[in-house]
Amino acid sequence: MLTESEPFSCPWCGEPNWVELEPDDAGQTVLQDCAVCCRPIEIDLPGPDSADRTLHVRAEGD
């Protein structure tokens, strides 16, 4: 299965991070810890038919 990496900034510390996008994850929300500050991040992945390919990132719990 092919994956692609998408960059984003941590909403807690602002440091750059990457999320691996898998086709089966499209349209879902994933949780990932920041690689720098280790705080939890919620990432809304774009849907398979979405014209907007932007990741929506927020601090987990906001």
Residue frames relative to the residue before (quaternion, step in Angstrom):
aa qw qx qy qz dx dy dz
M 1.0000 0.0000 0.0000 0.0000 0.00 0.00 0.00
L 0.3640 -0.7436 0.5227 0.2034 3.55 -0.85 0.96
T 0.0900 -0.7697 0.6301 0.0482 3.53 -1.04 0.85
E 0.1449 -0.7529 0.6279 0.1336 3.52 -1.28 0.32
S 0.3818 -0.7155 0.5417 0.2212 3.55 -1.17 0.61
E 0.1096 -0.7826 0.6116 0.0391 3.54 -1.03 0.84
P 0.3462 -0.7531 0.5178 0.2117 3.62 -0.76 0.97
F 0.0794 0.7582 -0.6468 0.0235 3.55 -1.28 0.49
S 0.4261 -0.6761 0.5340 0.2761 3.57 -1.27 0.36
C 0.5171 -0.6333 0.4809 0.3167 3.55 -1.03 0.81
P 0.4108 -0.7217 0.4950 0.2557 3.63 -0.83 0.92
W 0.6290 0.5353 -0.3290 0.4577 3.60 1.25 -0.32
C 0.8438 0.1482 -0.0329 0.5147 3.59 0.64 -1.13
G 0.4839 -0.7077 0.4054 0.3171 3.60 1.26 -0.19
E 0.5013 0.6681 -0.4239 0.3502 3.59 1.26 -0.07
P 0.5495 -0.6207 0.4417 0.3430 3.60 -1.12 0.61
N 0.0334 -0.7631 0.6453 -0.0165 3.53 -1.16 0.82
W 0.2605 -0.7373 0.5985 0.1740 3.57 -1.33 0.14
V 0.1301 -0.7521 0.6380 0.1015 3.55 -1.15 0.63
E 0.3703 -0.7046 0.5635 0.2212 3.55 -1.03 0.86
L 0.1846 -0.7887 0.5803 0.0843 3.58 -0.73 1.08
E 0.0929 -0.7720 0.6281 0.0300 3.54 -0.82 1.06
P 0.6099 -0.5924 0.3731 0.3713 3.61 -0.94 0.77
D 0.6679 0.5134 -0.3064 0.4433 3.63 0.97 -0.76
D 0.6546 0.5268 -0.3071 0.4468 3.62 1.21 -0.37
A 0.4129 0.7374 -0.4602 0.2719 3.62 1.25 -0.19
G 0.8247 0.2254 -0.1977 0.4796 3.54 -0.99 0.95
Q 0.6256 0.5417 -0.3376 0.4486 3.59 1.24 0.05
T 0.3996 -0.6523 0.5760 0.2882 3.53 -1.37 0.15
V 0.0952 -0.7897 0.6048 0.0380 3.56 -0.86 0.98
L 0.3041 -0.7127 0.6002 0.1985 3.54 -1.26 0.51
Q 0.0626 0.7811 -0.6166 0.0762 3.54 -0.96 0.91
D 0.3841 -0.6998 0.5496 0.2463 3.57 -1.02 0.77
C 0.5415 -0.6026 0.4783 0.3388 3.56 -1.12 0.72
A 0.4820 -0.6818 0.4785 0.2717 3.57 -0.97 0.89
V 0.7078 0.4419 -0.2554 0.4883 3.61 1.21 -0.42
C 0.8254 0.2157 -0.0995 0.5121 3.61 0.61 -1.12
C 0.3980 -0.7706 0.4182 0.2700 3.61 1.36 -0.06
R 0.4699 0.6610 -0.4665 0.3530 3.62 1.16 0.31
P 0.5534 -0.6543 0.4081 0.3148 3.61 -1.07 0.70
I 0.1283 -0.7797 0.6126 0.0185 3.53 -1.07 0.93
E 0.2416 -0.7295 0.6208 0.1553 3.58 -1.05 0.85
I 0.0668 -0.7950 0.6030 -0.0024 3.56 -0.85 1.01
D 0.2045 -0.7524 0.6163 0.1111 3.58 -0.71 1.13
L 0.2484 -0.7861 0.5546 0.1126 3.54 -0.61 1.20
P 0.5276 -0.6315 0.4498 0.3472 3.60 -1.00 0.72
G 0.5301 -0.6348 0.4686 0.3106 3.55 -1.17 0.67
P 0.6722 -0.5287 0.3373 0.3935 3.58 -1.22 0.40
D 0.7631 0.3319 -0.1881 0.5216 3.60 1.10 -0.61
S 0.4286 0.7290 -0.4382 0.3047 3.57 1.31 0.15
A 0.3893 -0.7034 0.5468 0.2340 3.56 -0.96 0.93
D 0.6585 0.4609 -0.2845 0.5225 3.58 1.23 -0.58
R 0.1387 -0.8251 0.5464 0.0387 3.60 -0.36 1.24
T 0.4026 0.7391 -0.4508 0.2975 3.59 1.30 0.31
L 0.3766 -0.6773 0.5822 0.2458 3.55 -1.08 0.78
H 0.2112 -0.7417 0.6205 0.1421 3.58 -1.03 0.78
V 0.0570 -0.8308 0.5508 -0.0556 3.53 -0.35 1.35
R 0.0991 0.7844 -0.6081 0.0709 3.57 -0.98 0.87
A 0.5910 -0.5469 0.4558 0.3793 3.50 -1.28 0.48
E 0.4793 -0.6746 0.4719 0.3042 3.60 -0.77 0.98
G 0.7511 0.3377 -0.2776 0.4948 3.54 -0.81 1.05
D 0.5636 0.5856 -0.3945 0.4287 3.63 1.26 -0.19
